[in-house]
Amino acid sequence: MNDPALLDRATELGRALFTQDDDLIAEATRRQKEGVTFGGVIYSHQLQISIGACINDLEIISKAGEPEDLINRVQFLPL
């Protein structure tokens, strides 16, 4: 499945996507610029955060907020 389709599906489900893919960030940025709604993207670069720290940050995001908080946003990890 390509990046636009993945982002569309996540948005339909009311969910944000977690990724380490730069291309998905480019798609999210395009949507922000064009005013196209999407469910949100959480991004971490593979070399800038450990798996454990990434999981901890994702847990914080999931417990501290609501899915609506991420709509049309790109959240970078580490927090």
C-alpha positions in Angstrom: 0.0 0.0 0.0 1.4 3.4 -0.9 1.8 6.3 1.6 -1.3 8.3 0.5 -3.4 5.2 0.8 -2.0 4.3 4.3 -2.7 7.8 5.5 -6.2 7.8 4.0 -7.0 4.5 5.7 -5.6 5.6 9.1 -7.7 8.8 8.8 -10.8 6.8 8.0 -10.2 4.7 11.2 -9.6 7.8 13.3 -6.0 6.9 14.0 -2.5 8.4 13.6 0.3 6.6 12.0 3.7 5.9 13.5 6.5 5.9 11.0 10.3 6.1 10.4 9.7 6.7 6.7 10.7 10.1 5.4 8.3 9.7 2.4 5.3 9.6 4.7 6.5 12.9 6.3 6.6 14.4 2.9 3.0 13.3 2.3 1.8 14.7 5.6 3.5 18.0 4.9 1.9 18.2 1.5 -1.5 17.6 3.1 -0.8 20.3 5.7 0.1 22.8 2.9 -3.0 21.9 0.9 -5.4 21.8 3.8 -6.2 18.1 3.4 -7.2 16.5 6.7 -5.3 13.5 8.0 -5.3 11.6 11.2 -1.8 12.6 12.2 1.7 11.2 11.9 4.2 10.3 14.7 7.7 10.2 13.3 11.1 9.1 14.7 14.4 8.8 12.9 15.8 5.3 13.3 19.2 6.6 14.5 18.0 9.3 16.9 16.0 7.2 19.4 16.2 3.7 20.8 13.3 1.3 20.4 12.7 1.4 24.2 12.6 5.2 24.2 10.3 5.2 21.2 7.9 2.9 22.9 7.9 5.0 26.0 7.2 8.2 24.1 4.4 6.4 22.1 2.9 5.3 25.4 3.0 8.9 26.8 1.2 10.2 23.6 -1.4 7.5 23.8 -2.2 8.0 27.5 -1.8 11.8 27.7 -4.0 12.8 24.7 -6.8 12.0 22.5 -6.7 10.9 18.8 -8.1 14.3 17.9 -5.0 16.0 19.3 -2.9 14.6 16.4 -5.3 15.5 13.5 -3.3 17.3 10.8 -0.1 17.2 13.0 3.3 15.6 12.6 4.7 14.8 16.1 8.5 14.1 16.2 10.1 11.7 18.6 11.9 11.8 21.0 9.5 14.1 22.9 
